[in-house]
Amino acid sequence: MASPPSHSFHQPSRSRQTGRVLVLDSSPISLIALAGVLDAAGFECTCARTAEAAHKAITSEPQDLLVADVGDDAPAMLNLVTELRGITETQDLPAILIAGNEWAGLEKKTEPLGGVHCLFKPIDPTSLLAIVEQAMWMPHLVQTHRRRGSRPTHSGWITL
């Protein structure tokens, strides 16, 4: 008997990520889907369905990022991000807000907060992971360079 041809049909795996992500969504199905995408990429996820649960999670264990669905109250979510950043250990906590089309223009409202990214539904898991990587690691890199008194020299960086 001839052996079958050896073909690999799997996609190359992405490198495993590290970091703690607080996922906040009032919908259990969306919460599980968001956390599932992040977990599959290697992130450690803490799930919360309410603002109170998010407060408890963030004070119990340090988090590197907040990923939250704004639901039907974007102003309340912006207030929550401000409250969570009021906790000393999380003052630079980056956040990704996921919103429906009814919240078009949310990006402008997040500008004063700094370090908040917006994604609009429906979201692509690849896009989510790209924004998560940028949100988690870029602030840390910039802070490291500031502490050293140096500037990033990676090709492709520009000075504004």
ChimeraX attribute file (.defattr): number of C-alpha atoms within 10 A of each C-alpha:
attribute: neighborCount
match mode: 1-to-1
recipient: residues
	/A:1	3
	/A:2	4
	/A:3	5
	/A:4	6
	/A:5	6
	/A:6	6
	/A:7	6
	/A:8	7
	/A:9	6
	/A:10	6
	/A:11	6
	/A:12	7
	/A:13	7
	/A:14	9
	/A:15	8
	/A:16	10
	/A:17	15
	/A:18	15
	/A:19	15
	/A:20	20
	/A:21	24
	/A:22	23
	/A:23	24
	/A:24	27
	/A:25	24
	/A:26	15
	/A:27	14
	/A:28	13
	/A:29	10
	/A:30	14
	/A:31	19
	/A:32	15
	/A:33	13
	/A:34	22
	/A:35	23
	/A:36	14
	/A:37	15
	/A:38	24
	/A:39	19
	/A:40	12
	/A:41	16
	/A:42	16
	/A:43	18
	/A:44	18
	/A:45	20
	/A:46	19
	/A:47	21
	/A:48	21
	/A:49	16
	/A:50	13
	/A:51	17
	/A:52	10
	/A:53	14
	/A:54	22
	/A:55	15
	/A:56	12
	/A:57	16
	/A:58	20
	/A:59	15
	/A:60	9
	/A:61	12
	/A:62	14
	/A:63	20
	/A:64	21
	/A:65	23
	/A:66	26
	/A:67	26
	/A:68	25
	/A:69	27
	/A:70	21
	/A:71	16
	/A:72	12
	/A:73	11
	/A:74	19
	/A:75	13
	/A:76	13
	/A:77	18
	/A:78	17
	/A:79	11
	/A:80	16
	/A:81	24
	/A:82	14
	/A:83	13
	/A:84	20
	/A:85	17
	/A:86	13
	/A:87	14
	/A:88	9
	/A:89	14
	/A:90	18
	/A:91	13
	/A:92	18
	/A:93	23
	/A:94	25
	/A:95	26
	/A:96	23
	/A:97	23
	/A:98	24
	/A:99	22
	/A:100	16
	/A:101	12
	/A:102	10
	/A:103	15
	/A:104	11
	/A:105	10
	/A:106	20
	/A:107	14
	/A:108	9
	/A:109	12
	/A:110	18
	/A:111	11
	/A:112	9
	/A:113	14
	/A:114	11
	/A:115	16
	/A:116	20
	/A:117	19
	/A:118	21
	/A:119	19
	/A:120	16
	/A:121	11
	/A:122	10
	/A:123	13
	/A:124	10
	/A:125	13
	/A:126	10
	/A:127	11
	/A:128	18
	/A:129	15
	/A:130	10
	/A:131	16
	/A:132	21
	/A:133	15
	/A:134	13
	/A:135	21
	/A:136	22
	/A:137	14
	/A:138	13
	/A:139	15
	/A:140	13
	/A:141	12
	/A:142	14
	/A:143	11
	/A:144	14
	/A:145	13
	/A:146	12
	/A:147	8
	/A:148	9
	/A:149	8
	/A:150	10
	/A:151	13
	/A:152	13
	/A:153	8
	/A:154	7
	/A:155	6
	/A:156	5
	/A:157	9
	/A:158	8
	/A:159	5
	/A:160	3
